[in-house]
Amino acid sequence: MTFALHPDVSTADTEYGIVLLDGRDGRYLQLNGTAATAFRALLDGGTVEQAAERLTTTFDVAPDRAGQDVERLVAKLVALKVVAG
């Protein structure tokens, strides 16, 4: 699955992660540092597995937990229509 940010969604890095602004309805979404790491990996063209691997090398998290977390993040972002995947 290849990820692409919706054209009406912009991002801003913060000291706590990333904030996404959906220009269609003014909704803000804040991703914490862990979610931001996975999000960046996905937007860089990585797979869910590669994003999970990045989490395990950056944070103290088990591989199976990282995979589940990335899958949940993907599902949420797709459901909110801020990314196309």
C-alpha positions in Angstrom: 0.0 0.0 0.0 1.4 3.4 -1.0 0.4 6.3 1.1 -0.3 9.9 0.0 -1.4 12.8 2.0 -4.7 14.2 0.8 -3.9 17.5 -1.1 -6.1 19.5 1.3 -4.2 18.2 4.4 -1.1 20.0 5.6 1.3 19.0 8.3 3.4 20.8 10.9 6.1 19.3 13.0 5.9 20.0 16.7 8.1 19.1 19.7 5.6 16.4 20.5 5.1 14.9 17.0 3.1 16.1 14.0 -0.1 18.1 13.7 -2.3 17.5 10.6 -4.7 20.2 9.5 -7.6 19.2 7.2 -8.3 22.2 5.1 -11.7 20.7 4.0 -13.3 21.1 7.5 -10.6 22.8 9.7 -10.1 19.6 11.8 -6.8 19.2 13.5 -5.2 15.8 14.3 -2.2 15.5 16.5 0.1 12.5 16.2 2.4 11.8 19.2 6.1 11.0 18.6 5.5 7.3 18.0 2.7 7.8 15.6 4.7 10.6 13.8 7.6 8.2 13.3 5.3 5.6 11.7 3.5 8.3 9.7 6.8 9.7 8.3 7.9 6.2 7.3 4.7 5.6 5.5 4.8 8.9 3.6 8.4 8.2 2.7 7.0 5.2 0.7 7.5 2.6 3.4 5.2 -0.4 4.0 3.3 -1.0 7.2 6.1 -3.6 8.0 8.8 -1.0 7.4 7.1 1.6 9.5 6.8 -1.0 12.3 10.4 -1.8 12.0 11.3 1.8 12.3 9.3 2.0 15.5 11.1 -1.0 17.0 14.5 0.5 16.2 13.5 4.0 17.5 11.5 3.1 20.6 11.4 0.2 23.1 8.5 -1.6 21.5 8.0 -5.3 20.6 7.7 -6.0 16.8 4.2 -7.5 17.1 2.9 -4.5 19.1 4.6 -2.1 16.6 2.8 -3.8 13.7 -0.6 -3.6 15.4 0.0 0.1 16.3 0.9 1.0 12.7 -2.1 -1.0 11.3 -4.4 0.9 13.7 -2.9 4.2 12.7 -3.3 3.4 9.0 -7.0 2.4 9.5 -7.7 5.7 11.4 -6.0 7.9 8.9 -7.8 6.2 6.0 -11.1 6.4 7.8 -10.6 10.1 8.4 -9.7 10.5 4.7 -6.5 12.4 5.5 -4.5 9.9 3.5 -5.1 7.7 0.5 -3.7 4.3 0.7 
